Amino acid sequence: MDGVPRGPEQRRPGSSTEPEALRFSVLGPVRAWRGGEPVATGSPQQRALLAALLLREGRTATAAELIDSLWGEEPPSQALAAVRTYASRLRKVMDPGVLVSESGGYAVRGLGEEALDLAAAQELAAEAEKARNTGDLCHARDVLNRALSLWDGETLAGVPGPYAEAQRVRLEEWRLQLLESRLDMDLEQGCHAEAVSELTALTAAHPLRERLRELLMLALYRSGRQAEALAVYADTRRLLADELGVDPRPGLRELQQRILRADPNLAEPPAPLAEPVAVLVRPAQLPATVPDFTGRASFVRELSEVLASASGDRARVMAVSALAGIGGVGKTTLAVHVAHQARAAFPDGQLYVDLQGAGARVAEPETVLGSFLRALGTADSAIPDSLEERAALYRSLLDGRRVLVLLDNAHDAAQVRPLLPGTAGCAALVTSRVRMVDLAGAHLVDLDVMSPDEALALFTKIVGEERVAPEREAALDVVAACGFLPLAIRIAASRLAARRTWTVSALAAKLADGRRRLDELQAGDLAVKATFELGYGALDATQARAFRLLGLADGPDVSLAAAAAVLDLPVDDTEDLLESLVDTSLLESAAPGRYRFHDLVRLYARACAERDEQPPGERDAAMSRLLDFYLARAVQVYAIERPGDRTVAHLEKGRFTGEEFADASKALDWLHAEAGPLLACVQQSLEAPMLRRAVDLLVVSIDLAESGADSRQYRKTAIAACDAAAALGEARAEMRARVTLAQVLSQAGRFEAAEEEARRADALLRGTDDPWARSTAPNQLGIIALCTARYADAEGYFLRAIDAFRADDNAPGEASAVCNLSRTLASMDRSPEAVELAQRGIEIYDELGLSVRLANARYASGIVLAQAGRPAEALVQLDEALRIFAENRQSLWEGTTHYRIAEVHLRAGRPTRAARHAEQALVTGCIGGDWMRANALTVLGRALDALGQADRARACWREALVIYDEAGSAEAAQVRRLLTPLSAT
């Protein structure tokens, strides 16, 4: 059921009679529509009569009952005549037979199933209850949200009379019950962080409703905010005592005690006690098993027995099996095959990850845990930042469930440990090139090459019995030449299967040639190289060159366009070439238009490049082309985002001009999709011939740092760039790298470190003439001074920056510094100048057609207007900034703007709205890192204090004080003053 429409745009298509149907709403103003057109429902008393009849759901209401409903104990003398008049008028606008006279009274009958919004809401609520009872929480939440969306303001708004008042109270209570039910399911599904903001506003609106307080305590506790959760209880207890003279109900007191004990069962939703069984998020991430899996019977049996020991009723410990062996021995194939066989024993799901342990950039455990937590149903906003917190939440989610975790291609035991489940019932399969003797409790399996019979059977399955049987001896020669290594056998057999004119003997003869394979098969990489030599030796010259050069790049994958740049070929030719490499299994197609190497194949490709690429300079030339490609594309993104910005005029020139993007959205899509390969290219290019271009690429990809998603990798790359430039004595590159690093550190709230980098860059200005650094360095120093409340210093820096930007004819840069200066002057009580400057910044950006930077200007204007005592205008600017930031995926700026909006609402005496926006800032994250988080906590505390929630306010301030003290921030003194009077009460 879709519910009752609010207007013509919501009509359901497909019915010829529906446009003429009558529909009514009571969950808001009493209204009627015929199809999509509003129908007049008359005076307030006439609407009261209509509501009384609709709410009786077809039952007859006598004239006396209707008079009492409309006027109560003091009806007018002509009440009966008035009722008849109202009924007559309503009958004229209704379909015949809908409003009927019966037994001296009236009734509304014959309405369609969806004619009344209340009936629709009741049906949706019943459907949600049924779904919840069967364990389908996702559907139940969705249906309840649809039911709640039918309310359109106050029930029976503007309708007079005692009956309407009683029904208003009843239906509002029902709405709150539905809302509590939906919030309860939110928490059951792990959406606690998102629920805090809504529950904070609801408890402010309904302070005596204990169920909402209970849900808020639970949501805060599960969000890692134990002190605030306990403070909510203290606030509730005091409020109930003051207002009603009673204590909290037992359930609330019990929850407080469980929080004090850190009851582990509170860390996740309680398991259902009996039927119905709740349907949890059930990941099924195992890769497909190969249809021609062969042999390994003893290993399959051994591993299956270990997994069975974890999943049985008597399971006491979590089972871990670690498979070790040389590259290409079939560890992943065996593990995936065994995992598929064991799926039934792990009904709560299977998780899989490639840990990239043999590559240059192994997967970070915290990144993997983030992916696992999402797969288990955890919202992004509820995923903690630190490795330890993520690992703890991961183990909590798996407790009591039967989940199999396949950790493929691990680097070492340290990488694996945080990814292991913590309780019985779960199991982990680990594959690695190294034996994990230091992985406590693991069942170690050393996987050797296949036996000759198994190797021949695999070869036969791939090539076909009809081709192998006549040449059995030749086939044995082939698998022997492959060293009985499964991957080598698969490559050789696949090539033969794809070439119907070849014989097995012909393939054996090729493998017998010493030039095509190593003379000896040894353990480790040499054996792997021997395996890949089979495929590489069969490539033609063009394919072999592509294989070698593409393996040079460090990125996790490569796009088709980037590969074309590396190979210096047209895109169409490159695609044909790469697809031919995919056919040989030496390259993988990660997604349409994207390619990747298996990590061991990449190592082999590089070895081939060092050995075979002639002249040797071609390797450097290929990497230089890749760098030029990324620089050209990133410049295009930067230029689209910042029209008129002179930064692009001061960059090193590469060989490519870059293709135009259709719009800003497409440009941002490209930048974020290429974040990993692009930053890897920068880090790989920090040597003398390419250093300047690498640093310039870092400069124009600054959006990656501001978006939040790639901030950490960007910061690591910026640090490496600073070190490389300093070591090479390259002043210009070092200056730009340090300014960029200062920007990133400022965004993380690390102002002391940021200032050190910015000052070092500023000092380097004396020895070089770089217009970009000459303007950007003082601007960054000014931002740091502004954030650390050194306003006189900030003013001086921004004036320097404005002069430098003007000298460079850089209008967007000037606008940035002007907006920053406006905020500085506002903090120095020079509001008229500040407001004028902020408006000038907006005008510059408007003239240039900028989007994201315009949001920054509106953000600054909002702050300045708020400090000037003009909150309504400030909110207009901040709301517009929030919209633009959201459209451009600048999540950290979104959170920061929520914080500023919270400040404005707090100053305007709207603590409920302030608390909601401050909560959103905490959930989303902010520019400024922990420092800005402490600011948001301080504002949230003030809002909660104004709402009478003093204990929770104190908890927020204490958390903020810890952050300020650790950073040595001046704001610590302010928070101590807030806490002092509360400590005395």
PyMOL commands that set and color helices and strands:
alter all, ss='L'
color gray80, all
select helices_A, chain A and resi 8-10+18-20+44-55+63-71+79-93+117-133+137-148+162-188+192-205+210-222+226-243+250-260+264-267+297-311+331-341+343-345+365-375+380-382+387-398+413-419+452-463+465-481+486-497+504-512+514-516+525-537+541-550+560-567+571-583+599-612+617-641+646-650+664-673+675-684+691-700+703-707+711-728+731-747+751-767+771-787+791-807+811-827+831-848+852-867+871-887+891-907+911-924+929-946+950-967+971-983
alter helices_A, ss='H'
color red, helices_A
select strands_A, chain A and resi 22-25+31-34+37-39+61-62+99-102+105-108+319-324+350-354+404-410+427-432+443-446+558-559+588-591+594-596
alter strands_A, ss='S'
color yellow, strands_A
deselect
rebuild
show_as cartoon
